């Protein structure tokens, strides 16, 4: 029998039926929005799902819009399916009762998935701009003033802001903050195609991890925000510099329920707890803001590097403090060396005071605490004096 797909690169797909049954390892020839399937012994119906795994491990999901069954033409072309399908972000969980299913789906989650599914339509709205003769402006693709794009982008902002309000997720914040990519579609950034591709990539990552932002309980309106906690990541050998900072932060309102520092009494791991289990529980159960106390000792400590790695993998917010005799050029690992840091042995005392004030403001905003200016200035100056004395002793 004539094989239609002979000589073409076939691949294996899975088909998920509406009743949840899964048909695995089906030969198919995949196009942009079509799938050619020769095996007509299987039943393919509208609203079935197709799962495709790419060579790099990424998963693509589709919904069948038309099974495209062809009965053959009697001239050697056998019966086959020319399936028409639409790419979607995620295959929804099938519940026994459709009404119950609809009642527990978070509408914001549905909105996010719909907006991401709409990306191809929006991307088609790009217009190529060719400048008039005499203008020293390069050709570029623009979309910022397209009405459909404007409406779509405003909805994206709304959904991402909703996610951030519930989760304080740094990845989302990097997109929506005042300098984030979502605010750069203004006709002033040159070619907007690259911007759009970056935004599209970020949105796809968020959509593929919706369970991180919309748990079953949050779908029912019971979203529980993790409590914030400041995590002081440090080497125990640097305790003489770490303890004064912990005391300064305690003076502005943090306590052992909002700050953790393993080397300082009242802020350390409680007795009878396993060290690694306790640290894991902090990363899992709290919205951590990590303060990296960087030094040569820090980079020699396996425990410190594990904390840095966990913070990077889980995308925890972080601030960086450079201890005396440790320079910016020595920063490495998962910490961004271009992120503004606080250097304790800064020769410019005014700049050190400003940086300490910025750290205080960040922490105050996150933990909802207020510190009178005169009290802060007194505690700050005492802290600087203590650090200077410790540096003198070290010399």
Helices and strands as residue ranges (DSSP letters): E 11-16, E 22-30, E 34-37, E 49-53, E 59-66, E 69-70, E 80-88, H 98-104, H 107-117, H 119-123, E 127-129, E 140-142, H 147-167, H 170-176, G 181-183, H 193-208, H 210-213, H 216-219, E 227-233, G 236-238, H 239-251, E 259-260, H 275-285, E 286-294, H 296-300, H 302-313, E 317-322, G 328-330, E 342-343, H 349-367, H 373-394
